[in-house]
Amino acid sequence: MTTCLHTLFSAWGDPLPETRAAKTDAVIGHNFYYSDPNAPDPIQGRDAYLDYIAQFAARMPGAAAEVVALSSHHGHLRATVDFSKDGQRMMRGQYFGDLADGKLQRVIGFTGMGEPN
């Protein structure tokens, strides 16, 4: 079920809260955990995650997130995600996810592609 990360990140650019929620609900597990460098703290659960991506949509109207590369093995996923606005890439990151019963249980993101500091 590698399409789940495509669905999860497509919700970031969706302007409608109801559609963001439906996309998210389709792919996350009950105790969903999310973390990235821009989040002040790790995010636990559906509602907190939806609040987080709603903040992105409010700060960056018209921006989107798109999975541009994806690999998987043994229930683990790795995705390269581009964040863009008006056709211009703003940021690229790496995201790692864990699946259980076909649903995302945990997603952890990193800004960039692991370049040396």
N, C-alpha and C positions, 0 to 999 in steps of 0.2 A: 504494500500500500504506500508506495513512494509519492503518490499524488497528494497525500495529505499535507505535505509542506507547501506545495503549490497553492492549495486551497487556503491554508492558514495565512500565507503571506498575501494572497489576493484580497483578503479582508482588510488589510492595511489601507489600500487605496479606495475602498468602497465608501462612497459618500453617505450611505444610509445605515444608521445604527442597526436596523432590523436585519439587513442583509449581512452586515459584519457579524452579527450574533449567529445567524443561521449558518454561515460558512464556518465559523469557529466551532459551533456546537457539533457540526458534522464530523470534525476531525480530532477533537481533544478528549482525553479521558477525564474521569471524575476528579482526580487530585492533580490537575495540570499544574506544572511548574515552569516558569519562564524567567530567563535572566539575560540581560545584555548590558554593555557598558553604559548605556544612556539611562537605564532604569536606576533610580536611587537605591532600590533594594530589590532582591529577587521577588518575583510576582507569584503568588499562590492562588490558584483557582480561576474559574471562568470569569467571574465578574471583575476581578482586579485586572485580568488580562484585557478584557473589553474596555475598561476604563483607560488603560495604557494606550491602546491603539486609537481610541477616540481622541486622546490628547495629541497624538501624531496627526490625525486627520484635521484637527482644529488648528494646529500650528502650521501645517503645511497643506492647505487645501489644494486638491488636484495632484498631490504627490502619490506615488505608488511604490510598492515593493514587489519584486518579481524574482522568482527562483530561476537562475540562468544556468546552473549546473547542479547535478544531484547524483549521489552515489549512496549505496546501502549495502549492509551485510548484517545478518543475524539480529535483525530488529533494531539496528542503529542506522541513522541517516546522517549524511553530511551534505549541506547545500551551500552554494554560493548565491547570495541574494544582492540584487542591485536595488537601491532606493533612488528614484528619479522623480523629476518634476519638469514639466514642459519639454519632455524629450531629452533632458540632460541628466546624466547620472550624477547624483550628489555624493553617494557613498556606496561602497561595496563591502560586504561582510561575509563571514563564514558562520554557519549555524549547524549545530549538532543536535540531533533529536533521538529520543528513545521511544520505541513503539511497544505497546502491549495490547493484545486483542485488536489489532488494526487501528488503534487510536494513539495519538501523541500523548505521552505521559510527561515528557520533559523536553524543553528546547533551550539550548544555551548558545548565545550569539557572541561573536567577537567582531569588532570593527577591523576592517582591512583583511589582508590575506596572510597575515603572519610575518609581515616585513620586520626586519631588525629595527630596533629603536635607534 
